[in-house]
Amino acid sequence: MDRKRIGFMGLGIMGRAMAENVLQGGWPLTVYNRSRDKTVILAELGANVASTPKDLAQASDVVISMLTGPEAVYALLTGENGCARGLEAGKVFVNMSTVSPAYAREIASGLAPLGVTYLDAPVSGSKKPAEEGSLVILAGGPKETVEELTPLFLSMGKQVIHCGDVGQGSMAKMGINMLLGTMMEALGEMLSFGRAGGLSDDVLFEVLHASTLACGLFTLKEKMLREDYYPAQFPLKHMAKDLKYAVDTAYETGAAIPGAAAMQQLYTAAKAKDMGEMDFSAVAKVLLELSGSKSGC
């Protein structure tokens, strides 16, 4: 495809690395962030910096948002200097933020009268895959638009999966994060159980890695759990939010997800204990504290 002009809003833990990969992929890039200091590095690398979301949209053929959730997306879309004011027929708005499927369809409906194509394209992966450009993009929307933008998506990720119509990318994201949150909580339970029974972390992780349950997630989080130190790759507050979206969506669709509903309560409790800015693996810390277990046996 031709090198369309790309606009990127949201330069947080994931967004900054994703935008840098877009730039390194050779795409003309304009960025916007509410905290302007986060644009400095990208400007030094050659990106243009927009003063407002409206200016960014006017300068771009494709606008990508990578924000914390629906409130942030809405705030940057609307208003006198909102992104929607700079969008026009033929442009594409790609929301890579994690939102509910219902909200994805709501945004699409709001942009349709402008002649703007909407894709929901959340990602599977956290900080490290974002930096490495190895995310998996879960795209919902017109197949032809997804195919057209696949080279752009592959500057940020290793695979693009077309999940279906608008909202289905978000649906897939809810599903994978439900599994992710549940697996992390289950690992915390194993540690809580094993430590309370006198097993060392060395033994627990050796057994885990030798079993059919060994996986990259557990390997990635082992150091955090052993050291009781949780620098955020994917903040716990975001997992609590995503599980709430999943529970709400399950209510709408009639899906039975009792385990995820329980996980949502546990992650919310961890957030209430001031763990929201920690990595989501800190959910294990709640369980360990409840059992009176110490870290790093």
C-alpha positions in Angstrom: 0.0 0.0 0.0 1.0 3.6 -0.4 2.6 5.3 2.6 -0.5 6.9 4.1 0.0 9.6 6.7 -0.4 8.1 10.2 -1.6 10.0 13.3 -1.0 8.4 16.7 -2.7 9.5 20.0 -1.6 8.1 23.3 2.1 7.6 24.2 1.9 5.6 27.4 3.6 2.3 28.4 2.5 0.7 25.1 1.8 3.6 22.8 5.2 5.2 22.8 6.9 2.0 21.7 4.2 1.2 19.1 4.4 4.7 17.6 8.2 4.4 17.4 7.9 1.2 15.5 5.5 2.8 13.1 8.0 5.6 12.5 10.9 3.1 12.1 8.7 1.2 9.6 8.9 4.3 7.3 5.4 5.7 7.8 5.0 9.5 7.9 3.9 10.0 11.5 2.3 12.8 13.5 1.8 12.2 17.3 -0.3 13.8 20.0 -0.2 13.2 23.8 -1.9 15.2 26.5 1.4 15.4 28.3 3.6 17.0 25.7 6.8 15.9 27.3 6.1 12.3 26.1 6.3 13.5 22.5 9.9 14.7 22.7 11.7 11.4 21.9 9.5 10.8 18.9 10.0 14.3 17.6 13.7 13.8 17.8 13.3 10.6 15.8 11.4 12.5 13.1 7.8 12.5 14.0 5.6 15.7 13.7 3.9 16.8 16.9 0.3 18.1 16.8 -1.0 20.7 19.2 -4.5 19.2 19.3 -6.2 16.0 18.4 -8.0 18.0 15.6 -4.7 19.1 14.1 -3.5 15.5 14.2 -6.6 14.2 12.4 -6.3 16.9 9.8 -2.7 15.9 9.1 -3.4 12.2 8.9 -5.1 9.6 6.6 -5.2 7.0 9.4 -5.6 8.0 13.1 -4.6 5.4 15.7 -5.6 5.8 19.4 -3.8 3.8 22.1 -5.3 5.2 25.3 -6.3 3.9 28.8 -10.0 3.3 28.0 -13.3 4.6 26.7 -13.3 7.9 28.7 -9.9 8.9 27.3 -11.0 7.9 23.8 -14.1 10.0 24.1 -12.3 13.0 25.5 -9.9 13.1 22.6 -12.5 12.5 19.9 -15.0 15.1 21.0 -14.9 18.8 21.8 -13.9 21.9 19.8 -10.4 20.6 19.2 -11.4 16.9 19.2 -10.1 14.4 16.7 -13.5 14.0 15.1 -13.4 17.6 14.0 -10.5 16.8 11.8 -11.8 13.6 10.3 -13.5 13.4 7.0 -14.7 11.0 4.4 -12.2 8.4 3.3 -10.1 8.6 6.5 -9.8 5.7 9.0 -9.9 5.7 12.8 -8.2 2.8 14.4 -8.9 2.3 18.1 -6.2 0.1 19.6 -7.2 0.9 23.1 -9.0 -1.7 25.1 -12.8 -0.9 25.2 -15.9 -3.0 25.4 -17.4 -4.4 22.2 -20.5 -2.2 22.8 -18.4 0.9 23.0 -16.5 0.0 19.9 -19.8 -0.2 18.0 -20.9 3.1 19.5 -17.8 4.9 18.2 -18.3 3.3 14.8 -21.9 4.5 14.6 -20.8 8.0 15.7 -18.1 8.3 12.9 -20.2 6.7 10.1 -22.0 9.9 9.2 -18.7 11.5 8.6 -17.7 8.8 6.0 -15.0 7.6 8.4 -14.1 3.9 8.6 -13.7 2.6 12.1 -11.6 -0.4 13.1 -11.3 -1.7 16.7 -7.8 -3.3 16.8 -6.7 -4.0 20.4 -3.5 -5.9 20.9 -2.5 -9.0 22.7 0.8 -8.4 24.4 2.3 -6.0 27.0 5.3 -3.6 27.2 8.1 -5.9 26.0 6.2 -7.2 22.9 5.3 -3.5 22.1 8.9 -2.6 22.2 9.9 -5.6 20.1 7.1 -5.1 17.6 5.8 -8.6 18.3 2.2 -7.8 19.4 -0.8 -9.6 18.0 -3.3 -7.2 16.5 -7.0 -8.3 17.0 -8.9 -6.4 14.3 -12.6 -5.9 13.9 -14.2 -4.0 11.0 -14.3 -4.2 7.2 -12.0 -7.0 6.0 -10.8 -4.9 3.0 -9.7 -2.1 5.4 -7.9 -4.5 7.7 -6.1 -6.1 4.7 -5.2 -2.6 3.4 -3.7 -1.6 6.8 -2.0 -4.9 7.5 1.5 -3.6 6.5 1.0 -0.8 9.0 -0.1 -3.2 11.7 2.9 -5.4 11.0 5.2 -2.5 11.9 3.8 -2.9 15.4 3.1 -6.6 15.6 4.0 -10.1 14.3 0.4 -11.1 13.3 -2.9 -9.6 12.4 -6.1 -11.5 13.0 -9.3 -10.3 11.5 -11.9 -11.3 14.1 -15.0 -10.1 12.3 -17.2 -7.0 12.2 -16.7 -3.9 14.4 -16.6 -4.9 18.0 -15.3 -8.4 17.4 -11.7 -7.3 17.9 -12.6 -6.0 21.3 -14.6 -9.2 22.0 -11.4 -11.3 21.3 -9.4 -9.0 23.5 -11.9 -9.5 26.4 -11.6 -13.2 25.9 -7.8 -13.4 25.9 -7.5 -11.0 28.9 -10.0 -13.1 30.9 -7.7 -16.1 30.4 -4.6 -14.1 31.1 -6.0 -12.7 34.4 -7.3 -16.2 35.5 -3.9 -17.9 34.7 -2.0 -15.3 36.7 -4.4 -15.6 39.7 -4.1 -19.4 39.5 -0.3 -19.1 39.7 -0.7 -17.0 42.8 -2.8 -19.7 44.3 -0.2 -22.3 43.6 2.5 -20.2 45.3 0.2 -19.4 48.3 -0.6 -23.1 48.7 2.9 -24.4 48.2 4.6 -21.8 50.5 2.1 -22.4 53.2 2.9 -26.1 53.0 6.6 -25.5 53.3 7.7 -25.8 49.6 10.4 -23.4 48.3 10.0 -21.3 45.3 12.8 -23.2 43.7 10.8 -26.4 43.9 7.5 -24.9 42.9 8.9 -23.3 39.8 11.0 -26.3 38.9 7.8 -28.5 39.1 5.9 -25.9 37.0 8.5 -25.6 34.3 8.9 -29.3 34.0 5.1 -29.8 33.6 2.8 -29.5 30.6 1.6 -26.2 32.2 4.9 -24.5 31.5 4.4 -21.4 29.4 5.9 -18.0 28.5 3.6 -16.1 30.9 4.8 -17.9 34.0 8.5 -17.6 32.9 8.0 -13.9 32.3 6.5 -13.3 35.8 8.6 -15.7 37.9 11.2 -13.0 38.8 8.5 -10.6 40.0 6.8 -13.2 42.2 10.1 -14.5 43.7 11.3 -10.9 44.5 7.9 -9.5 45.5 8.6 -6.6 43.1 6.1 -5.7 40.3 7.3 -3.1 37.8 4.3 -2.6 35.5 4.4 -4.3 32.1 0.6 -4.4 32.1 -0.8 -2.4 35.1 -3.1 -4.3 37.5 -5.6 -1.4 37.3 -6.0 -2.1 33.6 -6.7 -5.8 34.2 -9.3 -4.9 36.7 -10.9 -2.6 34.1 -10.8 -5.2 31.4 -12.4 -7.9 33.5 -15.2 -5.5 34.3 -15.8 -5.0 30.6 -15.8 -8.8 30.2 -18.3 -9.3 33.0 -20.6 -6.5 31.6 -20.4 -8.0 28.1 -21.2 -11.5 29.4 -24.3 -10.1 31.1 -25.3 -8.6 27.7 -24.6 -11.8 25.8 -25.7 -14.4 28.3 -22.3 -16.0 28.5 -21.5 -18.0 31.7 -18.2 -16.7 33.2 -18.3 -17.3 36.9 -14.6 -17.6 37.2 -13.9 -14.3 35.5 -16.5 -12.6 37.7 -14.7 -13.9 40.8 -11.3 -12.7 39.3 -12.8 -9.3 38.7 -13.5 -8.9 42.4 -10.1 -10.1 43.4 -8.3 -7.7 41.0 -10.6 -4.9 42.2 -9.6 -5.7 45.8 -5.9 -5.6 44.8 -6.4 -2.2 43.2 -8.1 -1.0 46.4 -4.9 -2.1 48.3 -2.9 0.4 46.2 -1.6 -2.2 43.8 -3.2 -0.6 40.7 0.1 0.8 39.3 1.9 -2.5 39.9 2.1 -5.2 37.2 -1.1 -7.3 37.2 0.9 -10.3 38.5 0.7 -8.5 41.9 -2.7 -10.2 42.3 -0.6 -13.0 43.7 0.5 -10.7 46.5 -3.1 -10.4 47.7 -3.4 -14.2 48.0 0.0 -14.5 49.7 -0.9 -11.8 52.2 -4.2 -13.5 52.9 -2.4 -16.8 53.7 0.3 -15.0 55.7 3.0 -16.3 53.3 6.3 -14.5 52.7 7.8 -13.9 49.3 10.8 -15.7 47.9 11.0 -18.8 50.1 
